[in-house]
Amino acid sequence: MKMKVLIVDDNPEILYVLETLLKGHGYRVYSAEDGMAALELLRNEAVDVIVSDVLMPRMDGFQLCRSVKTDERLRHIPFIVYTATYTSPQDEAYALRLGAQRFIHKNSEPENFLATVRAVLEEAQDKPDPHTDGDPLNEEESLRLYSQRLAERLQVKVEQAERELEGRHRVEMKLRESEQLFRSLIETVDDMVYAGNMDGVFTYVSPNWKTYLGIDPESIVGQPFSAFEPYLHPDDADNAWGIAPAVLESGKPYLSPEYRVRYADGSWRWHVSNAAPMRDNKGEVCGIVGVAR
Protein backbone atom coordinates (compact mmCIF):
# COMPACT_ATOMS: atom_id res chain seq x y z
CA MET A 1 0.00 0.00 0.00
CA LYS A 2 1.33 3.43 -0.93
CA MET A 3 2.18 5.78 1.92
CA LYS A 4 0.15 9.00 1.83
CA VAL A 5 1.86 12.39 2.08
CA LEU A 6 0.09 15.72 2.54
CA ILE A 7 2.07 18.73 1.24
CA VAL A 8 1.00 22.18 2.44
CA ASP A 9 2.46 25.19 0.59
CA ASP A 10 1.02 28.30 -1.06
CA ASN A 11 3.64 28.22 -3.83
CA PRO A 12 2.32 26.19 -6.81
CA GLU A 13 5.86 25.59 -8.09
CA ILE A 14 6.95 24.06 -4.77
CA LEU A 15 3.84 21.88 -4.72
CA TYR A 16 4.54 20.67 -8.25
CA VAL A 17 8.19 19.85 -7.53
CA LEU A 18 7.42 17.96 -4.33
CA GLU A 19 4.46 16.13 -5.84
CA THR A 20 6.59 15.01 -8.79
CA LEU A 21 9.46 13.95 -6.53
CA LEU A 22 7.29 12.00 -4.10
CA LYS A 23 5.09 10.35 -6.72
CA GLY A 24 8.23 9.30 -8.58
CA HIS A 25 9.30 7.42 -5.44
CA GLY A 26 6.04 5.59 -4.92
CA TYR A 27 4.11 7.89 -2.58
CA ARG A 28 0.50 8.94 -2.91
CA VAL A 29 0.38 12.74 -2.61
CA TYR A 30 -2.28 15.20 -1.47
CA SER A 31 -1.75 18.96 -1.49
CA ALA A 32 -3.23 22.06 0.18
CA GLU A 33 -2.44 25.76 -0.27
CA ASP A 34 -2.54 26.71 3.44
CA GLY A 35 -3.25 25.39 6.92
CA MET A 36 -7.00 25.84 6.79
CA ALA A 37 -7.26 23.93 3.51
CA ALA A 38 -5.07 21.20 5.02
CA LEU A 39 -7.33 20.78 8.05
CA GLU A 40 -10.37 20.61 5.77
CA LEU A 41 -8.69 17.85 3.73
CA LEU A 42 -7.74 15.94 6.87
CA ARG A 43 -11.40 15.70 7.84
CA ASN A 44 -11.95 13.33 4.93
CA GLU A 45 -8.54 11.81 4.15
CA ALA A 46 -6.17 9.81 6.32
CA VAL A 47 -2.51 10.56 5.60
CA ASP A 48 0.73 9.09 6.93
CA VAL A 49 2.82 12.27 7.12
CA ILE A 50 2.39 16.05 6.71
CA VAL A 51 5.04 18.26 5.05
CA SER A 52 4.25 21.95 5.56
CA ASP A 53 5.72 25.34 4.74
CA VAL A 54 5.53 28.03 7.46
CA LEU A 55 4.69 31.33 5.73
CA MET A 56 1.21 30.90 4.20
CA PRO A 57 -2.05 32.90 4.09
CA ARG A 58 -4.97 32.36 6.49
CA MET A 59 -3.17 29.76 8.66
CA ASP A 60 0.60 29.34 8.67
CA GLY A 61 2.63 26.19 9.27
CA PHE A 62 3.25 26.82 12.98
CA GLN A 63 -0.47 27.25 13.59
CA LEU A 64 -1.24 24.16 11.51
CA CYS A 65 1.27 22.10 13.47
CA ARG A 66 -0.26 23.16 16.78
CA SER A 67 -3.78 22.43 15.49
CA VAL A 68 -2.73 18.94 14.38
CA LYS A 69 -0.82 18.13 17.55
CA THR A 70 -3.65 19.24 19.86
CA ASP A 71 -6.30 17.25 17.97
CA GLU A 72 -6.73 13.73 19.35
CA ARG A 73 -7.75 12.47 15.90
CA LEU A 74 -4.69 13.90 14.13
CA ARG A 75 -1.86 14.11 16.67
CA HIS A 76 -0.46 10.71 15.63
CA ILE A 77 0.41 12.05 12.15
CA PRO A 78 4.14 12.92 11.88
CA PHE A 79 4.73 16.56 10.95
CA ILE A 80 7.68 17.92 8.93
CA VAL A 81 8.28 21.67 8.70
CA TYR A 82 9.73 22.63 5.29
CA THR A 83 10.67 26.32 5.09
CA ALA A 84 12.82 28.92 3.41
CA THR A 85 11.77 31.87 5.59
CA TYR A 86 11.85 30.73 9.21
CA THR A 87 15.30 29.11 9.29
CA SER A 88 16.92 30.15 12.57
CA PRO A 89 17.75 27.68 15.36
CA GLN A 90 15.02 29.37 17.43
CA ASP A 91 12.48 28.71 14.66
CA GLU A 92 13.50 25.06 14.57
CA ALA A 93 13.30 24.75 18.35
CA TYR A 94 9.81 26.26 18.34
CA ALA A 95 8.62 23.86 15.62
CA LEU A 96 9.90 20.89 17.59
CA ARG A 97 8.26 22.20 20.78
CA LEU A 98 4.97 22.33 18.89
CA GLY A 99 5.38 18.64 18.08
CA ALA A 100 7.00 18.59 14.63
CA GLN A 101 9.26 15.58 14.05
CA ARG A 102 11.65 17.29 11.63
CA PHE A 103 12.62 20.78 10.40
CA ILE A 104 14.00 21.00 6.83
CA HIS A 105 15.34 23.99 4.91
CA LYS A 106 13.98 24.27 1.39
CA ASN A 107 17.50 24.45 0.00
CA SER A 108 18.10 20.85 1.10
CA GLU A 109 18.96 18.35 -1.62
CA PRO A 110 16.06 16.18 -2.87
CA GLU A 111 17.87 13.07 -1.60
CA ASN A 112 18.01 14.54 1.90
CA PHE A 113 14.34 15.50 1.72
CA LEU A 114 13.31 11.97 0.68
CA ALA A 115 15.56 10.41 3.33
CA THR A 116 13.88 12.56 5.98
CA VAL A 117 10.39 11.55 4.86
CA ARG A 118 11.38 7.87 4.92
CA ALA A 119 12.97 8.18 8.35
CA VAL A 120 9.93 9.91 9.84
CA LEU A 121 7.58 7.28 8.42
CA GLU A 122 9.75 4.47 9.78
CA GLU A 123 9.81 6.10 13.21
CA ALA A 124 6.02 6.45 13.13
CA GLN A 125 5.64 2.73 12.47
CA ASP A 126 7.79 1.96 15.52
CA LYS A 127 6.02 4.56 17.65
CA PRO A 128 2.34 5.06 16.63
CA ASP A 129 1.99 8.36 18.53
CA PRO A 130 5.11 10.48 17.87
CA HIS A 131 3.84 13.33 20.08
CA THR A 132 4.16 11.70 23.48
CA ASP A 133 7.65 12.85 24.46
CA GLY A 134 7.87 15.91 26.71
CA ASP A 135 5.16 18.25 27.90
CA PRO A 136 2.98 19.85 25.22
CA LEU A 137 3.00 23.63 25.01
CA ASN A 138 0.16 25.30 26.84
CA GLU A 139 -1.75 28.10 25.12
CA GLU A 140 0.08 30.95 26.87
CA GLU A 141 3.53 29.51 26.17
CA SER A 142 2.58 28.84 22.55
CA LEU A 143 1.36 32.43 22.13
CA ARG A 144 4.51 33.85 23.72
CA LEU A 145 6.86 31.82 21.52
CA TYR A 146 4.79 32.40 18.39
CA SER A 147 4.74 36.17 18.82
CA GLN A 148 8.46 36.07 19.60
CA ARG A 149 9.19 34.23 16.35
CA LEU A 150 7.09 36.79 14.45
CA ALA A 151 8.77 39.76 16.12
CA GLU A 152 12.28 38.39 15.56
CA ARG A 153 11.53 37.61 11.91
CA LEU A 154 10.32 41.16 11.37
CA GLN A 155 13.38 42.53 13.17
CA VAL A 156 15.70 40.49 10.92
CA LYS A 157 13.98 41.81 7.81
CA VAL A 158 14.18 45.39 9.06
CA GLU A 159 17.89 45.05 9.82
CA GLN A 160 18.54 43.49 6.41
CA ALA A 161 16.73 46.36 4.72
CA GLU A 162 18.68 48.96 6.70
CA ARG A 163 22.02 47.41 5.68
CA GLU A 164 21.07 47.25 2.02
CA LEU A 165 19.46 50.66 1.55
CA GLU A 166 21.62 53.23 -0.24
CA GLY A 167 20.22 56.38 -1.78
CA ARG A 168 16.68 57.76 -1.71
CA HIS A 169 15.43 55.71 -4.66
CA ARG A 170 16.66 52.44 -3.17
CA VAL A 171 15.25 53.46 0.22
CA GLU A 172 11.80 53.99 -1.25
CA MET A 173 11.92 50.71 -3.17
CA LYS A 174 13.10 48.68 -0.19
CA LEU A 175 10.60 50.27 2.16
CA ARG A 176 7.79 49.25 -0.18
CA GLU A 177 9.16 45.71 -0.29
CA SER A 178 9.56 45.67 3.49
CA GLU A 179 5.98 46.88 3.96
CA GLN A 180 4.69 44.18 1.60
CA LEU A 181 6.65 41.55 3.52
CA PHE A 182 5.37 42.91 6.84
CA ARG A 183 1.78 42.80 5.64
CA SER A 184 2.17 39.30 4.18
CA LEU A 185 3.50 38.11 7.55
CA ILE A 186 0.84 39.83 9.65
CA GLU A 187 -2.07 38.87 7.42
CA THR A 188 -1.27 35.15 7.80
CA VAL A 189 -1.87 35.39 11.55
CA ASP A 190 -5.31 34.68 13.04
CA ASP A 191 -4.43 36.63 16.19
CA MET A 192 -5.05 40.38 16.34
CA VAL A 193 -1.84 42.41 16.00
CA TYR A 194 -1.42 46.01 17.14
CA ALA A 195 1.35 48.58 17.54
CA GLY A 196 1.60 51.95 19.24
CA ASN A 197 4.08 54.70 19.95
CA MET A 198 5.43 56.17 23.19
CA ASP A 199 2.51 58.61 23.34
CA GLY A 200 -0.02 55.80 23.56
CA VAL A 201 -1.32 56.21 20.00
CA PHE A 202 -2.15 53.32 17.69
CA THR A 203 0.28 53.18 14.74
CA TYR A 204 -0.94 49.88 13.30
CA VAL A 205 -3.71 47.30 13.73
CA SER A 206 -4.08 44.17 11.61
CA PRO A 207 -6.92 43.90 9.07
CA ASN A 208 -8.73 41.22 11.11
CA TRP A 209 -9.73 43.88 13.66
CA LYS A 210 -12.53 44.74 11.25
CA THR A 211 -13.55 41.07 10.89
CA TYR A 212 -13.59 40.32 14.61
CA LEU A 213 -14.41 43.64 16.26
CA GLY A 214 -15.98 45.67 13.47
CA ILE A 215 -13.19 48.26 13.82
CA ASP A 216 -11.91 49.69 10.55
CA PRO A 217 -8.09 49.91 10.91
CA GLU A 218 -8.08 53.31 9.20
CA SER A 219 -10.46 54.67 11.82
CA ILE A 220 -8.34 53.73 14.83
CA VAL A 221 -4.78 54.21 13.58
CA GLY A 222 -3.71 57.63 14.86
CA GLN A 223 -6.16 57.43 17.76
CA PRO A 224 -5.10 57.08 21.42
CA PHE A 225 -5.32 53.70 23.10
CA SER A 226 -8.35 55.05 25.00
CA ALA A 227 -10.34 54.78 21.75
CA PHE A 228 -10.43 51.04 22.47
CA GLU A 229 -12.17 51.53 25.84
CA PRO A 230 -15.74 50.85 24.59
CA TYR A 231 -14.64 47.36 23.51
CA LEU A 232 -13.26 46.35 26.93
CA HIS A 233 -15.38 44.80 29.67
CA PRO A 234 -15.27 47.20 32.66
CA ASP A 235 -14.76 44.37 35.17
CA ASP A 236 -11.34 43.42 33.77
CA ALA A 237 -10.36 46.39 31.58
CA ASP A 238 -7.45 47.17 33.91
CA ASN A 239 -5.76 43.97 32.73
CA ALA A 240 -5.63 45.44 29.23
CA TRP A 241 -4.70 48.97 30.28
CA GLY A 242 -1.68 47.64 32.14
CA ILE A 243 -0.04 46.21 29.01
CA ALA A 244 1.48 49.37 27.48
CA PRO A 245 2.89 50.80 30.74
CA ALA A 246 4.39 47.44 31.67
CA VAL A 247 6.23 47.20 28.33
CA LEU A 248 7.19 50.84 27.81
CA GLU A 249 8.44 51.38 31.36
CA SER A 250 10.37 48.11 31.71
CA GLY A 251 11.50 47.68 28.10
CA LYS A 252 10.68 43.98 28.44
CA PRO A 253 8.04 41.63 26.97
CA TYR A 254 4.83 41.29 28.96
CA LEU A 255 2.08 38.64 29.00
CA SER A 256 -1.16 40.18 30.24
CA PRO A 257 -3.81 38.66 32.51
CA GLU A 258 -7.04 37.76 30.72
CA TYR A 259 -9.54 40.43 29.77
CA ARG A 260 -12.80 40.46 27.84
CA VAL A 261 -13.30 42.11 24.45
CA ARG A 262 -16.63 42.88 22.78
CA TYR A 263 -16.85 41.42 19.27
CA ALA A 264 -18.82 42.71 16.30
CA ASP A 265 -21.61 40.20 16.98
CA GLY A 266 -22.05 41.59 20.50
CA SER A 267 -20.42 38.66 22.31
CA TRP A 268 -17.73 39.04 24.96
CA ARG A 269 -14.65 36.88 24.48
CA TRP A 270 -11.66 36.35 26.75
CA HIS A 271 -8.31 37.56 25.42
CA VAL A 272 -4.70 37.37 26.51
CA SER A 273 -2.10 39.69 24.99
CA ASN A 274 1.63 39.21 24.57
CA ALA A 275 3.41 42.51 23.95
CA ALA A 276 7.02 43.49 23.37
CA PRO A 277 8.92 46.77 23.02
CA MET A 278 9.91 48.17 19.63
CA ARG A 279 13.34 49.78 19.52
CA ASP A 280 14.96 52.35 17.26
CA ASN A 281 18.38 52.00 15.62
CA LYS A 282 20.00 53.18 18.87
CA GLY A 283 18.31 50.43 20.86
CA GLU A 284 15.96 52.82 22.65
CA VAL A 285 12.34 51.82 23.25
CA CYS A 286 10.19 53.72 20.75
CA GLY A 287 6.87 51.90 20.94
CA ILE A 288 5.03 48.66 21.55
CA VAL A 289 3.89 45.75 19.37
CA GLY A 290 1.45 43.15 20.61
CA VAL A 291 -0.39 39.98 19.62
CA ALA A 292 -3.81 39.38 21.17
CA ARG A 293 -5.41 35.96 21.18
Contacts in CASP RR format, 6 or more apart in sequence:
PFRMAT RR
TARGET T0000
AUTHOR 0000-0000-0000
METHOD contacts of the structure
MODEL  1
MKMKVLIVDDNPEILYVLETLLKGHGYRVYSAEDGMAALELLRNEAVDVI
VSDVLMPRMDGFQLCRSVKTDERLRHIPFIVYTATYTSPQDEAYALRLGA
QRFIHKNSEPENFLATVRAVLEEAQDKPDPHTDGDPLNEEESLRLYSQRL
AERLQVKVEQAERELEGRHRVEMKLRESEQLFRSLIETVDDMVYAGNMDG
VFTYVSPNWKTYLGIDPESIVGQPFSAFEPYLHPDDADNAWGIAPAVLES
GKPYLSPEYRVRYADGSWRWHVSNAAPMRDNKGEVCGIVGVAR
2 26 0 8 1.000
2 27 0 8 1.000
2 28 0 8 1.000
3 26 0 8 1.000
3 27 0 8 1.000
3 28 0 8 1.000
3 48 0 8 1.000
3 49 0 8 1.000
3 121 0 8 1.000
4 27 0 8 1.000
4 28 0 8 1.000
4 29 0 8 1.000
4 30 0 8 1.000
4 45 0 8 1.000
4 46 0 8 1.000
4 47 0 8 1.000
4 48 0 8 1.000
4 49 0 8 1.000
5 22 0 8 1.000
5 27 0 8 1.000
5 28 0 8 1.000
5 29 0 8 1.000
5 30 0 8 1.000
5 47 0 8 1.000
5 48 0 8 1.000
5 49 0 8 1.000
5 50 0 8 1.000
5 51 0 8 1.000
5 117 0 8 1.000
6 29 0 8 1.000
6 30 0 8 1.000
6 31 0 8 1.000
6 32 0 8 1.000
6 38 0 8 1.000
6 41 0 8 1.000
6 42 0 8 1.000
6 45 0 8 1.000
6 47 0 8 1.000
6 49 0 8 1.000
6 50 0 8 1.000
6 51 0 8 1.000
7 15 0 8 1.000
7 18 0 8 1.000
7 19 0 8 1.000
7 22 0 8 1.000
7 29 0 8 1.000
7 30 0 8 1.000
7 31 0 8 1.000
7 32 0 8 1.000
7 51 0 8 1.000
7 52 0 8 1.000
8 31 0 8 1.000
8 32 0 8 1.000
8 33 0 8 1.000
8 34 0 8 1.000
8 35 0 8 1.000
8 37 0 8 1.000
8 38 0 8 1.000
8 50 0 8 1.000
8 51 0 8 1.000
8 52 0 8 1.000
8 53 0 8 1.000
8 56 0 8 1.000
8 61 0 8 1.000
8 64 0 8 1.000
9 15 0 8 1.000
9 18 0 8 1.000
9 31 0 8 1.000
9 33 0 8 1.000
9 52 0 8 1.000
9 53 0 8 1.000
9 56 0 8 1.000
9 82 0 8 1.000
10 33 0 8 1.000
10 34 0 8 1.000
10 53 0 8 1.000
10 55 0 8 1.000
10 56 0 8 1.000
10 57 0 8 1.000
11 53 0 8 1.000
14 53 0 8 1.000
14 106 0 8 1.000
15 31 0 8 1.000
15 33 0 8 1.000
18 29 0 8 1.000
18 51 0 8 1.000
18 113 0 8 1.000
19 29 0 8 1.000
19 31 0 8 1.000
21 110 0 8 1.000
21 113 0 8 1.000
21 114 0 8 1.000
22 29 0 8 1.000
22 114 0 8 1.000
22 117 0 8 1.000
23 29 0 8 1.000
25 114 0 8 1.000
27 117 0 8 1.000
30 41 0 8 1.000
30 45 0 8 1.000
30 47 0 8 1.000
32 38 0 8 1.000
32 40 0 8 1.000
32 41 0 8 1.000
33 56 0 8 1.000
33 57 0 8 1.000
34 56 0 8 1.000
34 57 0 8 1.000
34 58 0 8 1.000
34 59 0 8 1.000
34 60 0 8 1.000
35 52 0 8 1.000
35 56 0 8 1.000
35 58 0 8 1.000
35 59 0 8 1.000
35 60 0 8 1.000
35 61 0 8 1.000
35 63 0 8 1.000
35 64 0 8 1.000
35 67 0 8 1.000
36 58 0 8 1.000
36 59 0 8 1.000
37 58 0 8 1.000
38 50 0 8 1.000
38 52 0 8 1.000
38 59 0 8 1.000
38 64 0 8 1.000
39 59 0 8 1.000
39 64 0 8 1.000
39 67 0 8 1.000
39 68 0 8 1.000
42 68 0 8 1.000
42 74 0 8 1.000
42 77 0 8 1.000
47 77 0 8 1.000
48 77 0 8 1.000
48 78 0 8 1.000
48 121 0 8 1.000
48 124 0 8 1.000
49 77 0 8 1.000
49 78 0 8 1.000
49 79 0 8 1.000
49 80 0 8 1.000
49 117 0 8 1.000
49 120 0 8 1.000
49 121 0 8 1.000
49 124 0 8 1.000
50 64 0 8 1.000
50 68 0 8 1.000
50 77 0 8 1.000
50 78 0 8 1.000
50 79 0 8 1.000
50 80 0 8 1.000
51 80 0 8 1.000
51 82 0 8 1.000
51 117 0 8 1.000
52 61 0 8 1.000
52 64 0 8 1.000
52 65 0 8 1.000
52 79 0 8 1.000
52 80 0 8 1.000
52 81 0 8 1.000
52 82 0 8 1.000
53 61 0 8 1.000
53 82 0 8 1.000
53 83 0 8 1.000
53 84 0 8 1.000
54 60 0 8 1.000
54 61 0 8 1.000
54 62 0 8 1.000
54 81 0 8 1.000
54 83 0 8 1.000
54 85 0 8 1.000
54 86 0 8 1.000
54 91 0 8 1.000
54 95 0 8 1.000
55 61 0 8 1.000
55 83 0 8 1.000
55 85 0 8 1.000
55 86 0 8 1.000
55 184 0 8 1.000
55 185 0 8 1.000
55 188 0 8 1.000
56 188 0 8 1.000
57 187 0 8 1.000
57 188 0 8 1.000
58 188 0 8 1.000
58 190 0 8 1.000
59 67 0 8 1.000
59 188 0 8 1.000
59 190 0 8 1.000
60 188 0 8 1.000
60 189 0 8 1.000
61 81 0 8 1.000
62 86 0 8 1.000
62 94 0 8 1.000
62 95 0 8 1.000
62 98 0 8 1.000
62 146 0 8 1.000
62 149 0 8 1.000
63 146 0 8 1.000
63 189 0 8 1.000
63 190 0 8 1.000
65 79 0 8 1.000
65 81 0 8 1.000
65 95 0 8 1.000
65 98 0 8 1.000
65 99 0 8 1.000
65 100 0 8 1.000
66 98 0 8 1.000
66 137 0 8 1.000
66 142 0 8 1.000
67 74 0 8 1.000
68 74 0 8 1.000
68 75 0 8 1.000
68 77 0 8 1.000
68 79 0 8 1.000
69 75 0 8 1.000
69 79 0 8 1.000
69 98 0 8 1.000
69 99 0 8 1.000
69 131 0 8 1.000
69 136 0 8 1.000
70 136 0 8 1.000
75 129 0 8 1.000
75 131 0 8 1.000
76 124 0 8 1.000
76 128 0 8 1.000
76 129 0 8 1.000
76 130 0 8 1.000
76 131 0 8 1.000
78 101 0 8 1.000
78 120 0 8 1.000
78 121 0 8 1.000
78 123 0 8 1.000
78 124 0 8 1.000
78 130 0 8 1.000
79 99 0 8 1.000
79 100 0 8 1.000
79 101 0 8 1.000
80 100 0 8 1.000
80 101 0 8 1.000
80 102 0 8 1.000
80 103 0 8 1.000
80 104 0 8 1.000
80 116 0 8 1.000
80 117 0 8 1.000
80 120 0 8 1.000
81 92 0 8 1.000
81 95 0 8 1.000
81 100 0 8 1.000
81 102 0 8 1.000
81 103 0 8 1.000
81 104 0 8 1.000
82 104 0 8 1.000
82 106 0 8 1.000
82 113 0 8 1.000
83 91 0 8 1.000
83 103 0 8 1.000
83 104 0 8 1.000
83 105 0 8 1.000
83 106 0 8 1.000
84 105 0 8 1.000
84 106 0 8 1.000
84 107 0 8 1.000
85 153 0 8 1.000
86 95 0 8 1.000
86 149 0 8 1.000
86 153 0 8 1.000
87 105 0 8 1.000
88 152 0 8 1.000
88 156 0 8 1.000
90 148 0 8 1.000
90 149 0 8 1.000
90 152 0 8 1.000
91 103 0 8 1.000
91 149 0 8 1.000
91 153 0 8 1.000
92 103 0 8 1.000
94 145 0 8 1.000
94 146 0 8 1.000
94 149 0 8 1.000
95 103 0 8 1.000
96 103 0 8 1.000
97 137 0 8 1.000
97 145 0 8 1.000
98 137 0 8 1.000
98 142 0 8 1.000
99 130 0 8 1.000
99 131 0 8 1.000
99 136 0 8 1.000
101 120 0 8 1.000
101 123 0 8 1.000
101 130 0 8 1.000
102 116 0 8 1.000
102 119 0 8 1.000
102 120 0 8 1.000
104 112 0 8 1.000
104 113 0 8 1.000
104 116 0 8 1.000
108 116 0 8 1.000
123 130 0 8 1.000
124 130 0 8 1.000
137 145 0 8 1.000
139 272 0 8 1.000
139 293 0 8 1.000
140 255 0 8 1.000
140 272 0 8 1.000
143 191 0 8 1.000
143 255 0 8 1.000
143 272 0 8 1.000
143 274 0 8 1.000
143 291 0 8 1.000
143 293 0 8 1.000
144 253 0 8 1.000
144 255 0 8 1.000
144 274 0 8 1.000
146 191 0 8 1.000
146 291 0 8 1.000
147 191 0 8 1.000
147 274 0 8 1.000
147 276 0 8 1.000
147 290 0 8 1.000
147 291 0 8 1.000
148 253 0 8 1.000
148 276 0 8 1.000
150 185 0 8 1.000
150 189 0 8 1.000
150 291 0 8 1.000
151 276 0 8 1.000
151 289 0 8 1.000
153 185 0 8 1.000
154 182 0 8 1.000
154 185 0 8 1.000
157 178 0 8 1.000
157 181 0 8 1.000
157 182 0 8 1.000
158 178 0 8 1.000
161 174 0 8 1.000
161 175 0 8 1.000
161 177 0 8 1.000
161 178 0 8 1.000
162 281 0 8 1.000
164 170 0 8 1.000
164 174 0 8 1.000
165 171 0 8 1.000
165 174 0 8 1.000
165 175 0 8 1.000
186 193 0 8 1.000
186 206 0 8 1.000
187 206 0 8 1.000
187 207 0 8 1.000
189 206 0 8 1.000
189 291 0 8 1.000
190 208 0 8 1.000
191 291 0 8 1.000
191 292 0 8 1.000
191 293 0 8 1.000
192 205 0 8 1.000
192 206 0 8 1.000
192 208 0 8 1.000
192 209 0 8 1.000
192 212 0 8 1.000
192 213 0 8 1.000
192 291 0 8 1.000
192 292 0 8 1.000
192 293 0 8 1.000
193 204 0 8 1.000
193 205 0 8 1.000
193 206 0 8 1.000
193 289 0 8 1.000
193 290 0 8 1.000
193 291 0 8 1.000
193 292 0 8 1.000
194 202 0 8 1.000
194 204 0 8 1.000
194 205 0 8 1.000
194 206 0 8 1.000
194 209 0 8 1.000
194 289 0 8 1.000
194 290 0 8 1.000
194 292 0 8 1.000
195 202 0 8 1.000
195 203 0 8 1.000
195 204 0 8 1.000
195 205 0 8 1.000
195 278 0 8 1.000
195 287 0 8 1.000
195 288 0 8 1.000
195 289 0 8 1.000
195 290 0 8 1.000
196 202 0 8 1.000
196 203 0 8 1.000
196 204 0 8 1.000
196 225 0 8 1.000
196 244 0 8 1.000
196 287 0 8 1.000
196 288 0 8 1.000
196 289 0 8 1.000
197 203 0 8 1.000
197 286 0 8 1.000
197 287 0 8 1.000
198 248 0 8 1.000
198 285 0 8 1.000
198 286 0 8 1.000
198 287 0 8 1.000
199 224 0 8 1.000
200 224 0 8 1.000
200 225 0 8 1.000
200 244 0 8 1.000
201 222 0 8 1.000
201 223 0 8 1.000
201 224 0 8 1.000
201 225 0 8 1.000
202 220 0 8 1.000
202 221 0 8 1.000
202 222 0 8 1.000
202 223 0 8 1.000
202 224 0 8 1.000
202 225 0 8 1.000
202 227 0 8 1.000
203 221 0 8 1.000
203 222 0 8 1.000
203 287 0 8 1.000
204 217 0 8 1.000
204 221 0 8 1.000
205 215 0 8 1.000
205 217 0 8 1.000
205 220 0 8 1.000
205 221 0 8 1.000
206 217 0 8 1.000
207 217 0 8 1.000
209 215 0 8 1.000
209 216 0 8 1.000
209 217 0 8 1.000
209 220 0 8 1.000
210 216 0 8 1.000
210 217 0 8 1.000
211 264 0 8 1.000
212 263 0 8 1.000
212 264 0 8 1.000
213 231 0 8 1.000
213 261 0 8 1.000
213 262 0 8 1.000
213 263 0 8 1.000
213 264 0 8 1.000
214 264 0 8 1.000
215 231 0 8 1.000
220 227 0 8 1.000
220 228 0 8 1.000
225 241 0 8 1.000
225 244 0 8 1.000
228 240 0 8 1.000
229 237 0 8 1.000
230 262 0 8 1.000
231 261 0 8 1.000
231 262 0 8 1.000
232 240 0 8 1.000
232 241 0 8 1.000
232 259 0 8 1.000
232 260 0 8 1.000
232 261 0 8 1.000
232 262 0 8 1.000
233 259 0 8 1.000
233 260 0 8 1.000
233 261 0 8 1.000
233 262 0 8 1.000
233 268 0 8 1.000
235 260 0 8 1.000
236 257 0 8 1.000
236 258 0 8 1.000
236 259 0 8 1.000
236 260 0 8 1.000
237 259 0 8 1.000
239 256 0 8 1.000
239 257 0 8 1.000
239 258 0 8 1.000
239 259 0 8 1.000
240 256 0 8 1.000
240 259 0 8 1.000
240 271 0 8 1.000
240 273 0 8 1.000
242 256 0 8 1.000
243 254 0 8 1.000
243 256 0 8 1.000
243 273 0 8 1.000
243 275 0 8 1.000
243 288 0 8 1.000
243 290 0 8 1.000
244 275 0 8 1.000
244 288 0 8 1.000
246 254 0 8 1.000
246 256 0 8 1.000
246 275 0 8 1.000
247 253 0 8 1.000
247 254 0 8 1.000
247 275 0 8 1.000
247 276 0 8 1.000
247 277 0 8 1.000
247 287 0 8 1.000
247 288 0 8 1.000
248 277 0 8 1.000
248 285 0 8 1.000
248 287 0 8 1.000
248 288 0 8 1.000
251 277 0 8 1.000
251 285 0 8 1.000
252 277 0 8 1.000
253 274 0 8 1.000
253 275 0 8 1.000
253 276 0 8 1.000
253 277 0 8 1.000
254 274 0 8 1.000
254 275 0 8 1.000
254 276 0 8 1.000
255 272 0 8 1.000
255 273 0 8 1.000
255 274 0 8 1.000
256 272 0 8 1.000
256 273 0 8 1.000
256 274 0 8 1.000
256 275 0 8 1.000
257 272 0 8 1.000
258 270 0 8 1.000
258 271 0 8 1.000
258 272 0 8 1.000
259 270 0 8 1.000
259 271 0 8 1.000
259 272 0 8 1.000
259 273 0 8 1.000
260 268 0 8 1.000
260 269 0 8 1.000
260 270 0 8 1.000
260 271 0 8 1.000
261 268 0 8 1.000
261 269 0 8 1.000
261 271 0 8 1.000
261 292 0 8 1.000
262 268 0 8 1.000
263 269 0 8 1.000
271 292 0 8 1.000
271 293 0 8 1.000
272 292 0 8 1.000
272 293 0 8 1.000
273 290 0 8 1.000
273 291 0 8 1.000
273 292 0 8 1.000
273 293 0 8 1.000
274 290 0 8 1.000
274 291 0 8 1.000
274 293 0 8 1.000
275 288 0 8 1.000
275 289 0 8 1.000
275 290 0 8 1.000
275 291 0 8 1.000
276 288 0 8 1.000
276 289 0 8 1.000
276 290 0 8 1.000
277 285 0 8 1.000
277 287 0 8 1.000
277 288 0 8 1.000
277 289 0 8 1.000
278 285 0 8 1.000
278 286 0 8 1.000
278 287 0 8 1.000
278 288 0 8 1.000
278 289 0 8 1.000
279 285 0 8 1.000
279 286 0 8 1.000
280 286 0 8 1.000
END
